[in-house]
Amino acid sequence: MTIVIKVSENIKQKMVEYYKNVRREKTPPYALFQAMEADTIITLYESGKAMFQGISADIDANIWIDMEKKINNRTIDINESKKEKEKYKEELNYYYSMSTIGSDEVGTGDYFGPIVVTASYVDKKNIDLINELGVKDSKKLNDEKILKIAPILMKQIPYVTFTLNNQEYNKYQSIGYNMNKIKAILHNKVLYSLTHKEENYPYQKIVVDQFVYPKKYFEHISEATEKVKDITFTTKAESKCASVAVASIISRYIFLLKIDEMSKEIGIDIPKGANDIVDEAGKKITEKYGFNKLNEIAKLNFKNTEKIKLATKK
């Protein structure tokens, strides 16, 4: 169950205080926090939109609906979430009815491994193939499925991929580039490359999964000499737009191959993500190869680095 409501500024502050001890380490784009209480995930966005996901989502949402009524004398219609779903369905049908170029990235939340960004062109005549392969909502596909369908897509769908290795990533970080700036630079790079191929693909829109506000995106790429400007930014783009979904799958496929390649090279299985299992693998790697090895295979600005340092000293 998912329920979305819009809360007032004073209720926002109360929510921030209420959930401060159960917050998750990672915060989604534009969110003040994401928290887990019992079996409900609560995400509060800067705009005041509060999303409750889980079996007891309605119970948790009603706490704040009642508080809005009591403190602000404001009535919230819980059916607002249904309107959000209808809007999502409209966008889903809209993007899947046209030829698009879309881009997506993988590896930004993983301590080990590179960042892979891909742009793909999906002609509307290929939508049936996309659907047959189960490409819709690519985030729900497991790695086994991605390893199976990505090679088929790569033969049928035009695409451009760029892989940023960890040493290059760490250099970017050292000169003050944050993750969103790095992502913007890489998205612009693959989009420009694909849109300037000799084939001159007859796309109707360029779609990017929105990870920053458009104004900030273009600030991030302001120094680039070659830019793609005519972009449609939308959230959940990988499940709305076929070309973004394909780009996501190809990026994930290449990322998985790189992780497998790195694991074989160092003789230690490299886990994905940024959790405790990752910390344990980092400890093994530093004990075998020394701390400097992490510069080649990991994103050093992640909190995992300090945890690995402490674990190695013990």
VMD Tcl script that draws the C-alpha trace (Angstrom):
set ca {
  {0.00 0.00 0.00}
  {1.28 3.47 -0.91}
  {-0.30 6.67 0.39}
  {0.87 10.17 -0.57}
  {-0.28 13.32 1.22}
  {0.83 16.95 1.29}
  {1.61 18.30 4.76}
  {1.90 21.87 6.04}
  {5.23 23.45 7.00}
  {4.65 23.12 10.78}
  {3.72 19.44 10.37}
  {6.82 18.92 8.25}
  {8.97 20.05 11.17}
  {7.12 17.73 13.54}
  {7.70 14.81 11.19}
  {11.42 15.59 10.96}
  {11.65 15.47 14.76}
  {9.40 12.43 15.17}
  {11.34 10.19 12.75}
  {14.87 11.38 13.55}
  {15.87 8.14 15.31}
  {14.63 5.77 12.61}
  {15.99 7.49 9.54}
  {17.70 5.52 6.80}
  {21.28 6.38 5.91}
  {20.46 7.21 2.29}
  {18.05 10.00 1.38}
  {16.26 10.05 -2.01}
  {16.65 13.13 -4.24}
  {14.64 16.16 -3.01}
  {13.76 14.38 0.25}
  {14.37 15.70 3.75}
  {14.59 12.12 5.00}
  {13.50 8.53 4.51}
  {12.67 6.50 7.61}
  {11.56 2.97 8.48}
  {9.13 2.46 11.35}
  {7.80 -1.07 11.93}
  {6.81 -2.18 8.41}
  {6.25 1.27 6.92}
  {8.72 3.33 4.87}
  {8.16 7.06 5.28}
  {9.66 9.58 2.84}
  {9.23 13.31 3.41}
  {10.11 15.57 0.49}
  {11.18 19.21 0.57}
  {7.90 20.15 -1.15}
  {5.93 18.80 1.82}
  {4.85 15.65 0.03}
  {4.90 12.71 2.45}
  {4.85 9.16 1.11}
  {3.96 6.14 3.25}
  {4.67 2.65 1.88}
  {3.84 -0.66 3.54}
  {1.06 -2.79 4.98}
  {0.29 -0.20 7.67}
  {0.78 2.87 5.47}
  {-2.75 4.08 6.09}
  {-2.28 3.93 9.88}
  {0.95 5.93 9.77}
  {-0.47 8.46 7.31}
  {-3.54 8.98 9.48}
  {-1.33 10.11 12.38}
  {-0.38 13.20 10.36}
  {-3.78 13.62 8.72}
  {-5.31 13.83 12.20}
  {-2.60 16.27 13.32}
  {-3.29 18.52 10.30}
  {-6.95 18.59 11.33}
  {-6.18 19.25 15.00}
  {-3.44 21.88 14.63}
  {-4.23 23.52 11.28}
  {-7.94 22.74 10.95}
  {-7.07 21.30 7.54}
  {-8.74 18.24 6.04}
  {-6.60 15.98 3.84}
  {-8.27 13.65 1.36}
  {-6.37 10.36 1.48}
  {-7.51 9.73 -2.09}
  {-4.91 12.27 -3.25}
  {-2.61 9.28 -3.74}
  {-5.04 7.87 -6.32}
  {-4.74 11.10 -8.29}
  {-0.93 10.69 -8.23}
  {-1.30 7.17 -9.64}
  {-3.60 8.37 -12.41}
  {-1.08 11.05 -13.37}
  {1.66 8.40 -13.44}
  {-0.44 6.16 -15.75}
  {-1.03 9.06 -18.12}
  {2.72 9.74 -18.35}
  {3.40 6.02 -18.82}
  {1.12 5.85 -21.87}
  {2.45 9.18 -23.14}
  {6.15 8.25 -23.29}
  {5.53 4.71 -24.55}
  {3.64 6.06 -27.57}
  {6.61 7.87 -29.11}
  {10.20 7.39 -30.28}
  {12.61 8.61 -27.62}
  {16.21 8.88 -26.57}
  {16.72 8.28 -22.88}
  {19.62 7.91 -20.48}
  {20.18 6.27 -17.13}
  {23.09 5.41 -14.86}
  {24.13 2.53 -12.59}
  {26.75 2.26 -9.85}
  {26.24 5.55 -8.02}
  {25.03 3.77 -4.88}
  {27.66 1.04 -5.00}
  {30.92 1.41 -3.07}
  {32.79 -0.94 -5.41}
  {32.75 -0.73 -9.17}
  {32.42 2.03 -11.77}
  {29.61 4.37 -12.70}
  {28.08 3.30 -16.02}
  {25.87 5.71 -17.98}
  {24.02 4.74 -21.16}
  {21.82 6.57 -23.64}
  {19.60 4.55 -25.97}
  {17.28 5.29 -28.88}
  {14.01 3.33 -28.97}
  {11.85 3.75 -32.04}
  {8.16 3.32 -31.29}
  {8.09 0.41 -33.75}
  {10.37 -1.48 -31.31}
  {8.03 -1.06 -28.31}
  {6.55 -4.53 -28.87}
  {10.04 -6.08 -28.62}
  {10.68 -4.08 -25.47}
  {7.48 -5.33 -23.89}
  {8.09 -8.96 -24.93}
  {11.45 -8.90 -23.18}
  {9.89 -7.49 -20.02}
  {11.82 -4.24 -20.12}
  {9.12 -2.11 -18.47}
  {10.07 -0.95 -14.98}
  {13.64 -2.19 -15.28}
  {14.37 -1.54 -11.60}
  {12.28 -4.62 -10.78}
  {14.39 -6.95 -12.95}
  {16.90 -9.15 -11.14}
  {20.50 -9.47 -12.31}
  {19.87 -12.89 -13.86}
  {17.14 -11.46 -16.10}
  {19.31 -8.48 -17.04}
  {22.23 -10.74 -18.02}
  {19.82 -12.60 -20.30}
  {18.02 -9.76 -22.08}
  {20.69 -7.03 -22.24}
  {22.70 -8.71 -25.07}
  {19.48 -8.97 -27.14}
  {18.74 -5.28 -26.59}
  {22.30 -4.28 -27.42}
  {21.97 -5.97 -30.84}
  {18.61 -4.40 -31.62}
  {18.67 -0.95 -30.02}
  {21.13 1.88 -30.81}
  {22.98 3.04 -27.70}
  {26.07 4.80 -26.36}
  {27.72 3.89 -23.05}
  {30.40 5.54 -20.95}
  {32.08 3.91 -17.97}
  {33.72 6.10 -15.32}
  {36.27 4.01 -13.44}
  {36.94 4.48 -9.75}
  {40.26 6.28 -10.15}
  {38.60 8.89 -12.39}
  {35.67 9.14 -9.98}
  {38.00 9.74 -7.02}
  {39.81 12.46 -9.00}
  {36.49 14.20 -9.65}
  {35.71 14.02 -5.94}
  {39.12 15.42 -5.03}
  {38.43 18.61 -7.01}
  {35.02 19.12 -5.40}
  {32.64 17.50 -7.89}
  {29.67 15.96 -6.05}
  {27.78 12.91 -7.32}
  {25.05 14.90 -9.06}
  {27.58 16.98 -10.99}
  {29.41 13.84 -12.08}
  {26.12 12.23 -13.17}
  {25.09 15.35 -15.12}
  {28.43 15.46 -16.95}
  {28.17 11.79 -17.90}
  {24.52 11.99 -18.98}
  {25.34 14.96 -21.19}
  {28.30 13.07 -22.66}
  {26.32 10.01 -23.79}
  {23.28 12.02 -24.90}
  {25.41 14.30 -27.05}
  {27.23 11.33 -28.58}
  {24.00 9.50 -29.46}
  {22.16 12.55 -30.81}
  {25.11 13.44 -33.06}
  {25.60 10.07 -34.71}
  {25.44 9.95 -38.51}
  {22.21 7.94 -38.36}
  {20.38 11.05 -37.13}
  {17.75 9.15 -35.18}
  {14.22 10.62 -35.57}
  {13.43 10.90 -31.87}
  {10.51 12.93 -30.57}
  {11.82 13.54 -27.06}
  {14.98 13.17 -24.98}
  {14.07 11.88 -21.52}
  {16.25 11.79 -18.40}
  {15.32 10.41 -15.00}
  {15.28 13.56 -12.84}
  {17.97 13.43 -10.13}
  {18.33 17.22 -9.71}
  {16.22 20.20 -10.70}
  {16.73 21.05 -14.41}
  {18.30 24.43 -13.57}
  {20.91 22.71 -11.40}
  {21.54 20.05 -14.04}
  {22.47 22.70 -16.59}
  {24.62 24.50 -14.02}
  {26.53 21.25 -13.54}
  {27.31 20.99 -17.28}
  {27.91 24.72 -17.86}
  {31.62 24.16 -18.60}
  {30.97 21.53 -21.28}
  {31.67 22.73 -24.81}
  {29.08 20.33 -26.28}
  {25.66 20.23 -24.61}
  {22.25 18.67 -25.13}
  {19.65 21.18 -23.98}
  {16.26 19.96 -25.19}
  {15.63 17.48 -22.36}
  {12.46 16.32 -20.63}
  {13.16 15.54 -16.97}
  {10.74 13.26 -15.14}
  {10.87 11.11 -12.03}
  {10.60 7.28 -12.31}
  {11.60 7.67 -15.96}
  {12.92 4.10 -16.18}
  {9.36 2.79 -15.70}
  {7.66 5.42 -17.89}
  {9.96 5.62 -20.89}
  {11.24 2.65 -22.94}
  {14.54 4.26 -23.92}
  {15.40 5.08 -20.29}
  {14.48 1.52 -19.25}
  {16.72 0.08 -21.97}
  {19.55 2.43 -20.96}
  {19.15 1.29 -17.35}
  {19.38 -2.39 -18.32}
  {22.42 -1.94 -20.54}
  {24.17 0.10 -17.85}
  {23.42 -2.55 -15.24}
  {24.64 -5.31 -17.55}
  {27.98 -3.60 -18.14}
  {28.29 -2.83 -14.43}
  {27.75 -6.51 -13.54}
  {30.40 -7.58 -16.04}
  {32.86 -5.08 -14.55}
  {32.18 -6.31 -11.00}
  {32.71 -9.91 -12.13}
  {35.92 -8.92 -13.91}
  {37.24 -7.13 -10.81}
  {36.36 -10.08 -8.57}
  {38.34 -12.49 -10.75}
  {41.26 -10.10 -10.95}
  {41.73 -9.78 -7.18}
  {40.51 -13.23 -6.21}
  {37.83 -11.90 -3.84}
  {34.08 -11.76 -4.52}
  {33.12 -8.08 -4.71}
  {29.61 -7.42 -3.36}
  {27.26 -4.76 -4.67}
  {25.77 -1.94 -2.63}
  {27.26 -0.14 0.38}
  {26.32 -2.31 3.35}
  {28.14 -4.28 6.08}
  {28.96 -7.10 3.63}
  {30.74 -4.51 1.50}
  {32.74 -3.34 4.55}
  {33.84 -6.90 5.23}
  {34.99 -7.37 1.64}
  {36.88 -4.06 1.83}
  {38.67 -5.29 4.93}
  {39.77 -8.47 3.13}
  {40.97 -6.48 0.13}
  {43.04 -4.03 2.20}
  {44.57 -6.86 4.21}
  {45.60 -8.62 1.00}
  {46.59 -5.68 -1.23}
  {46.91 -2.62 1.02}
  {44.64 0.38 1.42}
  {45.74 2.02 -1.85}
  {44.01 -0.74 -3.78}
  {40.67 0.81 -2.85}
  {41.48 3.85 -4.99}
  {41.34 1.56 -8.04}
  {38.11 -0.27 -7.24}
  {36.06 1.83 -4.78}
  {34.47 5.25 -4.30}
  {36.58 6.62 -1.47}
  {34.17 9.35 -0.36}
  {31.61 6.75 0.81}
  {31.34 6.17 4.56}
  {32.48 2.58 3.97}
  {36.07 3.81 3.60}
  {36.29 4.99 7.22}
  {34.65 1.79 8.45}
  {37.17 -0.29 6.51}
  {40.04 1.78 7.92}
  {38.84 1.19 11.47}
  {38.27 -2.53 10.89}
  {41.73 -2.95 9.36}
  {43.45 -1.31 12.38}
  {41.87 -3.73 14.85}
}
mol new
graphics top color blue
foreach p $ca { graphics top sphere $p radius 0.5 }
foreach p [lrange $ca 0 end-1] q [lrange $ca 1 end] { graphics top cylinder $p $q radius 0.2 }
display resetview
